[in-house]
């Protein structure tokens, strides 16, 4: 599996979704699977499938729920997608009734700061590396486009500098 949608820590367990896979017959495709790793038991458990086969998305955790901004989408009207999905670990269900991100962020980076989901860089709908920065606020259920990054960047990883997702400080940067 490569091109996963990132990983999030929810109550001490790691949640990872989607990605690309190669079947034994050589067929390559995107996955809709969600897995949870429990470090206390050293086990992986498959949970409810995502609504669509997604890879290269971005993941964040807000108030115990998993948020996934989609990237590459297999069998979608457009291969590059901007859907936002939310997974509730308590009910093992996905919700899809959210506004689309204003910009695509395929293989971008993300972080949760002060309860908002920031997504930066990646590749846009034209396939080019972008410098766009968007933030989703679950309280208002709205996306806002913020000041663009100084340079366009895309990567398979990201980080938060000068803070963490609970401190209220920090900036999410895609890799170089």
C-alpha positions in Angstrom: 0.0 0.0 0.0 1.4 3.4 -0.9 -0.2 6.8 -1.3 -2.3 6.4 1.9 -4.4 9.3 3.0 -2.2 9.9 6.0 -2.6 8.7 9.6 -4.3 10.1 12.7 -4.1 9.3 16.4 -7.5 8.9 17.9 -7.6 7.9 21.6 -4.2 6.2 21.3 -4.9 4.2 18.1 -3.6 4.9 14.6 -6.2 5.3 11.8 -5.1 5.1 8.2 -7.2 4.9 5.1 -7.1 4.4 1.4 -3.9 4.4 -0.7 -2.8 2.5 -3.8 -2.4 -1.3 -3.9 -1.1 -3.8 -6.4 -3.0 -7.1 -6.6 -1.2 -10.4 -7.2 -2.3 -10.3 -10.8 -0.5 -6.9 -11.2 -3.7 -4.8 -11.2 -3.1 -1.5 -9.5 -5.9 0.5 -8.0 -7.0 2.7 -5.1 -8.4 1.3 -1.9 -11.4 2.3 0.1 -10.3 0.4 3.3 -9.8 1.9 6.7 -7.5 0.2 9.2 -6.9 0.9 12.9 -3.7 -0.1 14.7 -3.9 -0.7 18.4 -0.4 -0.5 19.9 -1.5 -1.9 23.3 -2.6 -5.1 21.6 -0.2 -4.9 18.6 -3.2 -5.6 16.2 -4.7 -4.2 13.0 -8.5 -4.1 12.6 -10.4 -3.3 9.4 -13.2 -0.8 9.9 -16.0 0.5 7.7 -14.9 1.2 4.1 -14.6 4.8 2.9 -17.4 6.0 0.6 -15.0 5.9 -2.4 -11.6 4.5 -3.5 -9.2 7.2 -2.5 -5.4 7.7 -2.4 -3.0 10.6 -1.8 -5.5 12.4 0.4 -4.9 14.3 3.7 -6.0 13.2 7.2 -6.7 15.0 10.4 -8.4 14.3 13.8 -10.9 16.7 15.3 -12.8 15.9 18.5 -12.3 12.2 18.2 -13.3 12.0 14.6 -11.2 11.3 11.5 -11.4 13.8 8.6 -10.1 12.8 5.2 -9.8 15.3 2.3 -9.7 13.2 -0.8 -6.9 13.2 -3.4 -6.9 10.8 -6.3 -10.2 9.1 -6.7 -10.8 5.9 -8.6 -14.2 5.7 -10.4 -15.1 9.3 -9.6 -16.4 11.8 -12.2 -13.0 13.5 -11.9 -9.9 11.6 -11.0 -8.6 14.5 -8.9 -11.2 15.1 -6.1 -11.9 17.6 -3.3 -14.4 15.6 -1.2 -14.3 15.8 2.6 -15.3 12.8 4.6 -15.6 12.2 8.3 -15.4 8.9 10.1 -16.8 8.4 13.6 -15.0 5.6 15.4 -17.8 5.2 18.0 -20.5 4.4 15.3 -18.0 3.0 12.7 -19.7 5.1 10.0 -18.6 7.7 7.4 -20.4 11.0 6.7 -20.1 12.6 3.3 -22.4 15.7 3.6 -19.6 18.3 3.7 -18.6 21.1 1.3 -15.8 20.4 -1.1 -12.4 22.0 -0.5 -12.0 25.1 -2.7 -8.7 23.7 -4.1 -7.4 20.2 -4.8 -4.4 19.1 -2.5 -3.3 15.7 -3.9 -0.3 14.6 -1.9 -0.4 17.7 0.1 0.1 18.1 3.9 -2.3 18.8 6.7 -2.6 19.7 10.3 -5.3 20.4 12.9 -4.8 23.6 14.8 -7.4 25.0 17.2 -10.0 22.5 16.0 -9.6 23.5 12.3 -8.3 21.3 9.5 -5.5 23.1 7.5 -4.4 21.6 4.1 -1.5 22.9 2.2 0.2 22.4 -1.1 0.0 19.2 -3.1 -1.2 19.0 -6.7 -4.1 20.9 -8.1 -6.8 19.7 -10.5 -4.4 20.5 -13.4 -1.8 18.1 -11.9 0.6 20.9 -11.2 2.2 21.5 -7.8 0.3 24.2 -5.9 1.0 26.7 -3.1 -2.7 26.9 -2.0 -3.6 26.8 1.7 -7.2 26.0 2.7 -8.7 25.6 6.2 -11.9 23.7 7.1 -13.9 24.8 10.2 -16.2 22.1 11.5 -18.1 24.5 13.6 -19.2 26.6 10.6 -18.9 23.7 8.1 -17.0 26.0 5.8 -13.7 26.1 3.9 -11.6 29.3 3.7 -8.7 29.9 1.4 -5.8 31.6 3.2 -2.6 33.3 2.1 -0.7 31.0 -0.3 2.6 29.4 0.6 5.7 31.3 -0.7 6.5 28.4 -3.0 4.4 25.5 -4.4 5.2 22.1 -2.8 3.9 18.6 -2.9 5.0 15.6 -1.0 3.8 12.4 0.8 4.4 13.9 4.2 4.0 17.0 6.3 4.7 18.3 9.7 3.7 21.0 12.2 6.4 23.4 13.2 6.5 25.6 16.3 3.6 23.9 18.1 1.2 21.0 18.0 -2.5 20.6 17.2 -3.6 21.5 20.7 -1.3 24.5 21.4 -2.9 26.8 18.8 0.5 27.6 17.4 2.1 26.1 14.3 2.2 25.9 10.6 1.7 22.9 8.4 4.3 22.5 5.6 4.4 19.9 2.9 7.8 18.3 2.3 10.2 19.6 -0.2 
